[in-house]
Structures are given as structure tokens and as C-alpha cells.
Amino acid sequence: MTSIERSININQPLEVVFKYASDYRTWGEWFEGVSDFIPTTESTKGNGTRYAYKAKMMGLEVKVETEIYNYIENKGWQGKSTKGMPHQTLWKFESIDKGTKFTYGLEYKVPLPLIGNLIDKYFLLPKWIRIIEKSLQNLDQKFKL
């Protein structure tokens, strides 16, 4: 299993950052390579909520669905794929001196025996790191406008 975790400090109050970043309707505005988010449950926020969306990686667009669990208002949540590429995510928000520390984590496994680790190490992992780092920068920029 490959794990990536990156953080950014955003110079805005935690409640402001959480409200924006937890709204699925904004994710396509700042998270690189994802679009067309649609809730697939009646609930649109909190535990048990599921979102279907499109994710683009290395020129390929795939359909994914993620379910939210361990949701705590103004603290964060975790997500687990229910369709598409198997993965888990972590969204963590912490109040710091002059704003909010947002941490995003991703865990995944390439389901290809023998060559999966090589593909991950040389292609997928570097790409995912760039996507996550750029997404965090995009989120920070939303609050600097």
C-alpha cells in the first residue's frame, strides 16, 4: 500500500476553510484532476455520504465513488472508495496560530502483480504527489483572492 500525506497552512480561520473545503461542490475548483461530483446518497455531508465523480490520471478518465466516514465537523473525515480505483483518503483540519493547517492523505494499491510496484514508484507516486501538492496550493490560493 502506498501512502502520501501533505499539509498546508492557510491564513484563514478553521471554520472558514472547513466550510469551503468540505463542500463537494467546490472540489472541482481546486482539486486537480477531478470533476463532476454528484452525491449518490440523500445526504450531501457527513458519515455515510457517497460521491460519484470523474478522476483524470495520466490522460485516462475513470469513474470513482467514495464514501465518507469518521466525519467530525471542523475536524475532518476519511473517505473510502466504493467504485473505481481502490483508495482511502484523509482530510484533517487543525486550528493553528494564524489560520488553519489542512492535511490531505491518500492510500492506494496498484492492483497489478509483479509490475505494479514499479509502475507506482516511477509513474503513479510522483504524479500523485504533484497532484496533491498542486491541489493544496490551489486551495490556499482560493483564500488569497
Residue pairs with C-beta under 8 A, 6 or more apart in sequence:
1 107
1 108
1 109
2 107
2 108
2 109
2 110
2 120
2 124
2 125
2 128
3 105
3 106
3 107
4 105
4 106
4 107
4 125
4 128
4 129
4 132
5 90
5 103
5 104
5 105
5 106
6 103
6 104
6 105
6 129
6 132
6 133
6 136
7 101
7 102
7 103
7 104
7 136
8 101
8 102
8 136
8 137
8 139
8 140
9 96
9 98
9 99
9 100
9 101
9 102
10 17
10 99
10 100
10 101
10 102
10 139
10 140
10 143
11 98
11 99
11 143
11 144
12 99
12 100
12 143
13 95
13 99
13 100
14 74
14 93
14 94
14 95
14 99
14 100
15 74
16 100
16 143
17 93
17 99
17 100
17 102
17 139
17 143
18 73
18 74
18 93
18 100
20 26
20 142
20 143
21 91
21 93
21 102
21 139
22 45
22 77
22 91
24 37
24 39
24 44
24 45
24 51
25 37
26 142
27 34
27 37
27 53
28 34
28 35
28 36
28 37
28 53
29 138
29 142
30 135
30 138
30 139
30 141
30 142
31 135
31 138
31 139
32 131
32 134
32 135
32 138
33 55
33 56
33 57
33 131
34 53
34 54
34 55
34 56
35 53
35 54
35 56
36 52
36 53
36 54
37 51
37 52
37 53
38 51
38 52
38 53
39 49
39 50
39 51
40 50
40 51
40 52
40 65
41 48
41 49
41 50
43 49
45 68
45 71
46 68
46 71
47 68
47 69
47 70
47 71
47 77
48 67
48 68
48 69
49 67
49 68
49 71
50 65
50 66
50 67
50 68
50 82
51 65
51 66
51 68
52 63
52 64
52 65
52 83
53 63
53 64
53 65
53 66
54 61
54 62
54 63
54 64
55 61
55 62
55 63
55 64
55 84
55 85
56 62
57 124
57 127
57 131
58 123
58 124
58 127
62 84
62 85
63 83
63 84
64 81
64 83
64 84
64 85
65 81
65 82
65 83
65 84
66 79
66 80
66 81
66 82
66 87
66 89
67 79
67 80
67 81
67 82
68 77
68 78
68 79
69 77
69 78
69 79
69 80
70 76
70 77
70 78
71 77
74 93
75 92
75 93
76 90
76 91
76 92
76 93
76 103
77 91
78 88
78 89
78 90
78 91
79 88
79 89
79 91
80 87
80 88
80 89
81 87
81 88
85 108
86 108
86 109
86 111
87 106
87 107
87 108
88 106
88 107
88 108
89 104
89 105
89 106
89 107
90 103
90 104
90 105
90 106
91 102
91 103
91 104
92 102
92 103
92 104
92 105
93 100
93 101
93 102
93 103
94 100
94 101
94 102
94 103
95 101
102 136
102 139
104 132
104 135
104 136
106 128
106 132
108 128
109 116
110 116
110 117
110 119
110 120
110 124
112 119
